[in-house]
Amino acid sequence: MCGIVGYIGPREAYPILVQGLKRLEYRGYDSSGVALYNGRLDVFRKVGKVSALEALADAERPHGTLGIGHTRWATHGEPSDRNAHPHTSNSGRLVIVHNGIIENYAQLKALLANKGYSFSSDTDTEVLVNFIEYIQNEEKVNLQQAVRLALNEVVGAYAIVVMSTDEPDQMVVGRLGSPLVLGLGDNEFFVGSDATPFIDSTKKVIYLEDGEMAVVQRSGVVVRKIANDMPVDNVIHQLQIDLAAIEKGGFDHFMIKEIFEQPKSILDTVRGRLNFKTGEVKMAGLDAISDKLLNAQRIIVIGCGTSWHAGLVGEYLIEDLARVPVEVEYGSEFRYRNPIIGPNDVVIAVSQSGETADTLAAIKMAKANGATVFGICNVVGSSIARETHAGAYTHAGPEIGVASTKAFTAQVTVFTLLAMWLGQHKGVMSAERSAELARELEAIPAKIESMLKLDGQIREIAKTMVDATNALFLGRGYNFPVALEGALKLKEISYIHAEGYPAAEMKHGPIALIDEHMPVVVIAPFGELYEKLVSNVQEVKARKGRIYAITGENSDAIAAVSDELIAIPSTDEALSPLLTTVPLQLLSYHVAVLRGCNVDQPRNLAKSVTVE
């Protein structure tokens, strides 16, 4: 979703802003812009990539030590120069960048139009900056008070940064439902949607909470409540990530880099939490809510996109290993269907970014109904980490590619540990079974390393799929969610329409689509459903479907009917999604590259969906 960057200090702001915008490109965007103050306000906006903005602005040699920048993902108004941020007020005194959606913008726009204000864009953001100016003129207050009063009249979600030519040595920022981080440097200060724009300058940050605003001046930062203007004690956090973690490290794309990082990210997620000899799981987040977990009547997993797929694997794991009923819900639908939820339920919220708007809203509803909420996320200090009663971080490290890869397998790893912990503490899982799973989980990183050596083979296989217009992914049991995830990866980065199905459901509709032009990807590792999958594959072959099989080594029955075969190491069936996912990620990546797609920043998609 849209990205914000801001700077105030002794250095030239423009290079810092542009570098920051480039680091925010991973969030997804369609236009960008900057505003700088140096005795006058200079604003540059351009549809397209940040490089197009640079070409426009560099000719003017912009300078100034105070500035803001933005990458926009279109909500109100199509991608265009005039809808790009920053937006200025009618007088030209105020300038704003904004993430989120102002839901009552139409009413505010009508009010302002009646007062003589005009608008040059289709955005709710231009309405907001003019509303702030209107409040300032009417109430005769300074910028900070004008922003505060205006935000108390706004309905919706926002993260904003506002500057004024009348008060040129400050930025006023505020947030509700969209993340904003303040960076504290050496006599300089930064603002960002996340910390990536300024990670090379400082690791000291303040995470702005919902309903908070701040005045960022050359002398320091003051945080206050939007509702009542009361001061807030600043809690300064120390970031643990470094610059190398958000760079490509010699790979062509972030996505392929992150696929290859999975042996390490899975090991890092398990490290210190699992005794590989005994299988005993120790996790502080689980211990913190142990009574609630062990007495829960059911567990509800909430996520969106890839995190929802990880939750489906989690359902199989928890019901299999711990015998606790689990429901998996889309965060975007959960609160709108009047769900039955109460104090005896445990809700597990899953999100890579920890900022997913629908999942956050579901968390708040669950808490309001008395449920205990456990978070699984990848970003330290994120909103979900702060909103939940307890949780577990995945230790995947920064994930820059929009298509999630290592975050998915890290989430599945956390679910594995959670299911084992529950099974052990409820007395359902034997010591022998725990030790067996632990040994297998310890071996997973090395097995993924061996699979990554198949990258060249998978690149060749991808050449046979590059011209497809549709694809079908089939799996059963633990690997049905993997089929869904594989289809999602292919469609989101290569733009080939793909669907995932339980293999047995193929006969209930999708089989009508199968012909010699239809790639059918079958996930068929050895397990109790293997023979049934062989029968499903035979049905596809009888209709001339082109079969791409992800299966175990020496899988003769599948090999005999497959057009392309990727052999994977054997493991416990409960852990098989950690292996079967990897070749699907590589296949999707190479198909997308061969089709000339923008792998890291696929069209219309955002890394973190922070608005509904």
N, C-alpha and C positions, 0 to 999 in steps of 0.2 A: 504494500500500500504506500501511498505518498510518503515522501521523505522530507524532513526539515533539517536545516543546518543554520547555525548563527554564530557570529564571532564578535567580540569586543576586546580590544587590547592594543598593544603597541605596534603589532605587525600589520602589514597590508592584508586586508580581509579577503580580497578577491581570489588569490591562489588557494587560500584555505577553504573558501566556500566551494570552489570548483572541485578541488580534491575531495571534499566531503560529499558533494553531489555524486561524484563517480563511485564512491564507496557505498552510496545509498541506491545505486542503480539496481542492485539485486532485488530490491523491494518491489519492482515493477513500476513503470511509469510511461507516459506518452509525451510529456513536455517538461521543460525546466526553466528556471529563471533565477536571477539574483537582484538584490537591491543593495546599494552602497551609499553611505553618507559621508561627504567630505565638503561641508559647506553648502552642498546641494544634494538632492536625492537623485541618483541615477538608477534606473530600472531597465533590466534587459530580460526579455522573455522569448522563448522559441519552442515551437513544436518539434518533436523528434528527440534525438539523443543529446546528451550533455555536450558532445562534440559540436553539434550545431549551435548551441548556445555560445560555446567558446568562440566559434568563428564569427559570430555576431558581435560579442562583447570585446574581443581582443582588439578589434579595429579601433575601438574608442579608448583603449588603455585605461580601464576603470581603476580608480584607487580610492582609498579610504580605510580607516581602521575600525569601522563599524559596519556590519552587513548581515543580511539574511539570504538564504537560498532555499530552493524547493524543487523536488521532482514530483510531478502531478500524475495521478492515476484518475482518469476522468470519472466523475460522478455527475455533477450538474454541468451540462454543456459538453459538446464534442471536443476531442483534442484539436487545439488550434492555438495560434499565437495569442489571440485575444482572451482565451480562457486560461492560459497559463498563468501561474503565480510567479512573483508577488503581484498583489492588486493594491492600487492606491485609492484613497478617498477622492471625492469630487474636488476638494481644495488642493489636493496634492501634498497635504501636510502629513498624512498617515499612510503607512504601507504595512501590509500584512502577508504572512504565509499561513496556510491553514490545512490541516488534515482532518478528515471527518465529514459529517453532513449536518447542516443546520436545518432541522425539520420544519421550523416555522419561518423559513426565509421568505415565503410568499407573502405572509402577513406583514413582516418587517419591510419588505420591498414596497408593498402598497402604501404603508405609512410614510416611508421616505419619499416615494414618488409624489405624494400629496404635499410634501414639504419642499418640493422643487428639486429633489435629487434625480440625477440621470445615471444610466448604467451602460457600460460599453461591453460587458461580457454577459454570459448566460449563467454565471456561477453564483452560488450562495455565499461564497467568500467575499465577493465585491459588496454584497448586501451587508455583510457583517462589518467590514471596515468602515463603511459609510454610517452604519448604525452607531458604531463607537464614536465616530466624529460628531454625529447628531447629539448623542448623550453628552459629550464633552462641551459642546456649544450651549446646550440647554441648561446643564447643571453647573457650568463654570468650574470644572474640576480638572485636575491634572490627568495625564495619560493613564496612570495606574488605576485611578479611581474610575475613569471613564470605561476602561476595559472591564473592571470588576462589575460595575453597574450594568453594563451591556450584557455580560455573560450571565448575570442573574435573570435576564429576560429571554435568554436563548434556550430553545429546546433542541436537543440532538447530541451529537458527539463532536469533540474538537480537541485538537492540540494546535495552539496558535503562538505566533511571535509577532509583535507589533512594534514598529518604530515611529517616531514623530520628529519632524524637522524642528519643532518648537522645544523639544527636550532631547537633544541630539546625542547624549552620552548614556543612553540606556536602551535596553530591550525589555518589553513587558511580555511575559509568557504565561500561558494557562493551559490546563488540560482537564478533560472529562471524557473518559472512554477511549482515548487515543494516547499512546505512550509519548513521553517527553523526558529527556535526560539532560541535566546540566553538568558540564565539565568544568572543573576548577583547576586552572593552570597557574603558572607563575606570573601574577599580575595580568592575567588574561582569562577570559571566560568563554565557554562554548555552550551551544544548545544543539541538541540532536534528537531525532526520532529514536535513535539508539546511539551507542557510543562509538560506532565505527568511524564517523567522520573525524573524530579527534583522538583516537586511541594512541597515535604517535606523539601527541602533545601532553596528555595527562591521563592518569588512571584513577583520579579522584573524582567521584561523581555524586550527584544528588538525584535520586529518582523522584520526580514530581508525582504526587499521589493524585487520584481523582478529586476534583473539587479544590485543587490548589493552584495558585499562581505565584509568580516570582517577578521581582524587579531585578534585572541583571545590569549592574553598573560597572564602571571601571574600578570602583572601590570595593566591590563585593556583591553578594547575592542576598536578598531578603525574600523569604517564602512566607506567604500569607494564605488564609482561607478565602475563597471567592465569596462564600455566602455571607460572612460577617466581618471580614477584614482582620481577623485575629492572626497574630504572628504564629508561625510554626517553627519548632526547633528543627534545624537542619541535621539530618543524619547523613554523614559522608561515608560512602562505600568505596572500597578499593577494588578495581577491576582485576580479574585474573587472566584475561585474554591478552595476546600480544599481536603485533602487526603481522607477523608471519602467518598467523592463523587465518587472516582474511585476505591473503594473497594466493595466487594460483600455484606458486611453487614449481613452475616448469611445465605444468599441465596445460592443455589447450583450453580447457573450460573448468570452471569450478565444479560442475557436476561430476566429471570423470575423476577429478581429484578427490571429491567426497566419497565416491564409490570405492576408490582405492584406500580410503582411510578407515573403512569399516572394521578390519581386523583390530585396529587400535581402539576405535571408539567403543566396540563391544567389550573389549578387555577392560577399558577404562570404566565402563558402566558397571561391570561386575566387581572390579578390584575393591577389596576391603569390605565387600558385602556378602561374599560367599566363601565358605570353607570348602576348597576343592576336594578335600579328602573325605569329610563327613557329610557334606551337602547342607550344613547348617547355614541359614540365612540370617544376617544381622543387618537391619536397616533402621536407623533412628526414626525416620519418618513413620514407619509402620509401628514401631514401639510406642510412638506418641499417641496413637489412636487405637491401640491394640484391643481395648475392651469393646469399642464400637465395631471394629472389624470382625472380631471373633463372635460377636452377638448379632451381626447384621442379618436381617431377614433376606436381604438381597443386595446386590451391588449393581449400580447403574453406571455405565461407562459413557462419557460424553466426549465427542470429538468431531472434527470436520475434515473432510478429504482424507489424506494419508493417515492422519491421526485416528480417524474413524476406522480405517482398515486395521490399524494396530490394535484398536480396541476390540475388534472382532476376533483377532488372534488371542487377545487377552481373555475373551469370553470362553473360547475353547480351553485355554490353559487353566483358568480358575475353576471352571465346572469339572474338568477332567481331574485335576490334581487336588483340589480342595473341596469339591462337591458343594459349592455355594452357587445358588442361582444368579445369573448375570443377565442384564439387559443392556444392549448397546444402542445409543441414541445419537442422532445428528444434533449437534448443538443448535443448529439453525431452526430445527423443528420442535425441540424439546419444550420450550416454555410457551409455545403457541398452541399446544394441544391440551392444555389444562391437565398436566400429568399428576398422577397420584404419587405423592412423595412425602415422607415423614421422618421422625426422629430415629426410626429403626433402620433407615436406609443409609448406605454409604455410597457417595457419588465419587467416581474417579474421573477427573477432568484431564484430558490429554491435549497438548499443544506444543509444537516445536518452539514457537516464538514466545509462548506465554502471554500473548496479547490478542488472541483471536476473539473478536467482539462477541460472536454468538456463544462461544464457550464461556466467556466471562459472564454474560447475561444469565446463562443457565446456572452457573455457580452461585450467583446472587439469589436466584430463585430458590435453589436447593437449600442454601443457608437460611433463607427467610422461612422455609418450611421445616427447619429443625434438623435437616440431614447433616451428616458429617462429610466434609469434602476433602479429598486427597488429590493433589495435583501431580501430574507427570509432565515436566517441561524441560527445555534445553537451555533456557536463558536465565542466568542468575539475576535476581532482582526484578524479574518481569512481573506484570500485574497478577497473573495466575499464581505465581509463587507467593505473592503477598496476600492474595485474597483467600487462599485455601487454609484449612485448619492444620494440615500437614502435607508432606509431599516428598517426592524423590526427583532429583535432577538426573536427567540423562547426561552422560559426560561425552557427548558427541563432538563438542567444540563447535565453533561458529559454522553454520550451514548457510552458504551464500547462494547456491543454485536454487532457483525457484522450485524446481521439482525435487521434493524431499527424498533422500536416499539413506544416508547414514543416520538421520534422525529416526526414520522408521524402524530400522533394525535395533537401534538403541532403545526405542520405546518398547518393542517386543521383548527385548532383554529385561527391562524393568518389570514388565508383566510376568515374565518367567519367574523372576525372583519373588515377586509378590505372591504368585500362585503357590510357589514352593513354601514360602513363609506361612501362608494360610493353611496349607495342607499339613505342615509340620505341627503348627500350634493347635490345630483342631484334631490332631491324632488320626487323620485320614491317610497320611502319606508315611510309609514305612521308612526306617532308617536306610534300608537297602536301596529303596527307590530313590531317596534323596541323594545318596552317594553316587548312584548310577547316573542320575541327571547332572550332577555336579561335574563328574568326569567328562561327560559328553559336552557340557557347556564350556569347560576349560579347553576342549579341543576345537571348538568352533572357529576361533580366529585363524588357526593354522589351516583349517579346511577352506576357509574363505580365501586365504592367500593362495592356495593351490588352484582355486576356481578362477582367480583373477589372471592366472597364467593362460586361461582360455580366451582372453580378450581378443587376440588376433583371429581365432576361429570364429568367435561370435561376430566380429566385424565382417567376415566373409559371408556368414549366414545372413547378416542384415541386408546385404546387397540383393538377396532374393525377395525381400519384403518391401523394398524401398518404393515400389510403384503401387502398393496396395492402397485401396480406398477404405477398406473395412478389415477388422480382425476380431477374432473370438478367442478369449482366454478361458480355459476350463480347469477346474481343480475340485478336489473333494476334501472333506474334513478340515484339518488344519490348513490346507492349501487352497481352500475356497477363497478366504480373504486375500491370499497371495495372488490369485487370479484377478480379483478386483483391483489390487494395487498395480499389477503388471499392465492391465488395460488402461488404468489412469495414467501411468507413466508414458505409455505410447501415445495416447491422445493429447496429453498436455504439452509434450515437447515436439512431436513430429506432425501433429494435426491430422493423423490418421484416426478415423472413427474406430473405437474399440470398445468391446463390452466384456465384462467378466461374468461367468456363470458357474454355479455348481454343475459338474459334468453331467449328472443325471437329469438335470433340468433342461438340457439341450433338446431333449425330445418333446418338450412342452412349448416349442416355439422357434428357438434359434436355429434348429436343424433345417428349417425352410430356407435359410440364407446360404447354406453351404454349397459351394461348387468349386470348380478347379481354380477359381481366382481368389478364394477366401483362405487366408492364413489362419490356422487354428493352433493356438499355443496350448499345449497340454502339460500340466504340472503333475507329474506322476512318479514321485519318489517311492521307494519300497515302504510298505506299511500295510495295515489291515484292509485298506480299500484298493490296493494295487490291482487285484484281479478285476474288480468292477471297472476301474479306469481303463484297463485293456479292452474291455467290452465296449466302453464308450468311444475309444479311439477307433475300433473296428467300424463302428457306425459312421464315424466321420469319413474314414477311408472309403467305405462303400459308396459314398456320395461325392467322391473325388476331391475332398478337401485336402489342402496342403498342410501337413502335420509337422509342427515344430515341437519336439518333446524335450522337456526338462525332466530327467529321470536318473535313477541310480546307475552306477557302473554295472556292466554285465546284465542289463535289463533287456534280454533277448526278445521278449514278447512285444514290447513297445518298439524296439529298434526295427523289428521286421516290418512294421507298417508306417514308420516315420520317414518323412522326406529329409528332415534335418534333426539331429539329435545332439543335445548337450548333456554330457554325463557329469553328475555331481557326486561327491563323496557321501557315504551313508552316515546317518546319525539317528538319534532317537526321534521318533515321529513327532513328538511334542516340540522339538527344536528345529524341525525341518524348514519352517518358514525363514529362519535366519540364513539358510543356504539357498533355497529355491528362489528367493527374491533377487539375489545378486545377478544371475545371468539375465533375468528380465530387465533389470536396470541397464545392464550393458547393451542388451539388444535394442532397447528403446533409444539409448544414447546414440548408438552408431546409425540407426535408421534416421534419426533426426539430423545428424551431421551430414549424412549422405544426401538428404533432402534439402540441405542448405538452410536449415532452421536455426534460429537464435536459441541455442540450447539453454543457456543460463537465464535468459529473460524472454520466455515465450510470450507471444502476443496476448494481450488482455488479462494476463495473470499477474498476481502480486504475491510476494513471499509471505507477507503477514496481512491477513484480512482484518483490518481494524475498524471497519464499518459494516453494518448489516447489508 
